[in-house]
């Protein structure tokens, strides 16, 4: 007697397969500047609907899964890019980010210098009190001048 195709059986089987550990025979693809190692292996089942390969990383500190990953490596892990990032690409993007930070600091210093010592009075909650804005709703409202 042949086995029936049952939706419930398929759901249970797929649920149990989802707990399967990643294969230990993954190929080391690269390592980032934080010390994380990235791996890739082909799909195990030839009948699988999944076309992408299994990708994962091992953090430098075991169990530290909540760390921030470099954007290039995260895109590769999520399948947004086909090939793993090269070390030159990661270093180039890192230098651009550092350059943007330096430029931002320069602009902030320039703005602080140009504004002088005009300190803005702050209220009890820490928000600035500016003379152009009303403190209470309708405080500066004048019907005749507004709608005539």
URURJO-V665083 format. One line per field, one symbol per residue. ss: DSSP state (~ for helix, > for strand, _ for the rest). phi: phi as a letter, one per 30 degrees, with the letter a starting at -180 (. if undefined). burial: 1 if it has 16 or more other ideal C-beta (glycine too) atoms within 10 Angstrom, else 0. A space follows every 50 residues. Layout:
BEGIN
ss: ???
phi: ???
burial: ???
END
This chain:
BEGIN
ss: ______~~~~~~~~~~~_________>>>>>_____>>>>>_________ ___>>>>>____________~~~~~~~_________~~~~~~~~~~~~~~ ~~~~~~~~~~~~~~~______>_____>______________~~~~~_
phi: .ddddcddddddddddddddddddcdcdcabcddjdccbbbdddcdcddd cdddbabcddcdicdcddceedddddddidbdcddddddddddddddddd dddddddddddddddicddcdcddcjddccddcddceidcdbddddcc
burial: 00000000000000000000000001001101000101110000000000 00001010000000000011011001100000001000010000000000 000000000000000000000000000000000000000000000000
END
